[in-house]
Amino acid sequence: MATWLKKAVFYEIYPNSFLDTNGDGYGDFKGITSKLDYIKSLGCNAIWINPIYDSPFRDGGYDVRDFFKVSKRFGILDDFKELLKVAAKLEIRICLDLVPGHASEENPLFIKSASPIRNEYSDMFIWNKSPWELPDGYRFISGRYERNGNYLVNFFSTQPAINYGFYEITDPNWQLSYQDPRCLKQRNYLKQIIRYWFDLGVAGFRVDMADSLVKNDPDKVATIALWQEVLQEIKKDYSEHIFISEWSSPRAIKAGFDVDFILDHYHNFLNRLVRYEETGNHSVFDALGRGDAKKCFEVFIKWFQEIKDLGDIGIITCNHDTPRLGGFYSVPQLKIIYTTLFMLPGIPFLYYGDEIGMKYQKDLPSKECGFQRTGSRTPMQWNQNKHRGFSVADDIFLPVDTTSEIDVATQEDDPNSLLNVVRESLRFRASHEDILGKDFQFVKADRGLFSFKRHKLLVIVNPLQDPKTYRIKSAQKIIYQVNEATNENGLITLKPFSLVIISEE
Ligand code: GLC
């Protein structure tokens, strides 16, 4: 396993929206390079950049036209290499998004596969044998190409599924086994893509829809086997490189991924912790204490126990598919939410702009098939200049939020800002082995307030709008706190929305 992962803290960048240096209205590689110092100052030592590849952007770049080329939108390959170089000097690792399950409908290999004349790419994508048949349970697109059949999509209709075969075959007329040499070819193609970017200096991949590769594989038996084979082979040559899956199941770690995200799926840990309102329930961070911390952490522990000896959980503040917490929670609440996330056993992923509390833009019209996700992809708010310092262009990728005063420059000077609390909490994390380790115990939930132990450190969180007390041994002391709390001979008073960390020694 990569040795650096234990101390890794990721910053996720949606490249369109980070910083535009050439005035075309889109973020670019040079923009990221110029902000590496800033990213480092947050306490992040790794970056995951959403797709940077050549693409018609019919799904924010997750529709890849050429897996070996960068999109002109972000600059040229030399700009990307420069980014890698400067990042390496600052000891920041750059990870990219790998999209193994589908390509763009404009990918030349798909267009070859759509030809009515058989060729070496005919089986690279999944086609059935008749334009008149739309098999149940599958999303096929018909009538767009001359090939005598329909193609299967993996996500949107612009994203044809790459053919890694089927586990359970129900119609041998068009389904190939995942072990068929015609499907194994796609694995080799995938390995080539991985090697290409690793050889350039990329440190790892976040793997898009990692569980989607083998079709009709309900228990993911063949998908797990596929990843085990691919990752084992790659890791023989690249032992310090990492793979982070978008899978959100302990199965991912068994398949050989180093890190797997807990995504915002209904009733799972992250959902119960901060977003449970969407299901008509209450989150653990509900200010009136109506959430259920005990149940929420039971869900976490079950997952964590299953994988902790083999890999890590990716703990996100948000991502490009999820509504930001900014706006839904107040700044004092965000401070304790992020700090709680950073103190959990797992690898933190800070989504750009979350460190300043950027708000989810609810009513924004969809752009590049972001749909409701568009509101989490707006430009980074750097300062009070035009478009909050994101770009000098008149027309920009998405409108920047100018309704709030939120920006980096303003928060830099305020020791109490969300930005500086994020820095402090990440600094605390980095300097405490107990937090970096894997020891985790839930201690108790008491009408809203909850506590957990990380080896010899006790983390107590008051998510409520009212003060709460907590008794500790008089010899114990507060070694870190967010928002206001006092300790009088072992009786801790946690003011509204506060968090303390107690040393047991
Ligand atoms: C993943 C990405 C999402 C994309 C989808 C299809 O869920 O995070 O943004 O639209 O896969 O590639």
Residues whose N, C-alpha, C, O or C-beta is under 5 A from the ligand:
A	BS01	GLC	D59 Y62 F155 D208 M209 D321
